[in-house]
Amino acid sequence: MILSNKSLTAADIIGNLGLRFRDYRLRLRMTRKEVAEATSIGMTTLYKFESGNMTDISFSTLMRLLKVLGLDENWDKLLPELPESPYLYNDKEKKIQRVRKSKKSEV
């Protein structure tokens, strides 16, 4: 069953990532034991992740898992760096500093 992005919970996303991770690992012909040793992650944790039964995973653990598959540079696709806004520059191509209103008390 395919769920729309709006109905996915964090646990759903982690479950789907785990299933995809297992597919990648198998295509690379790596065993769970090899991955567990290379990442210092327990076999039980790895099994739960790959079976889609894990509901929470730390970012550092996920990055270690991606690294062992050679996918650690793909994180940048999650939140790509934005180009600078053209509104930050004036006609002379210098970055405009944010202007703050002074808090002068009216007498």
Steps between C-alpha positions, in 0.01 A plus 500: 500500500638841401431780745487863404782715636254692717391187686849364571608507861862506613471129583368430147794683344754319718336168417518573127864610531584175675341291227686697232823467695460120503452501119816706452699278736388185320587644157846579631521139627572606855391298800335652805805393698732694268284813531471464876876467542578789263255735672527380862124450502350196668355218294162536674482869419596435139242220472223723640596782263509278192177324582315832525423448869710787632308816585794723592863526390761761582643712222854386579397134476327562169807679365727209603268261319496715187878533510559125499295479177675800345186714517614748764537787255131483404390678820541831320197413286276518807555873547699636209685823554294796385644764271532841658197718458538781247326726750812493717693707245470862394594651164872503584503119562576537869312301753247718677514490876180450685362831619369514851272772623633692794304491820492871575250593761262774402479788746 
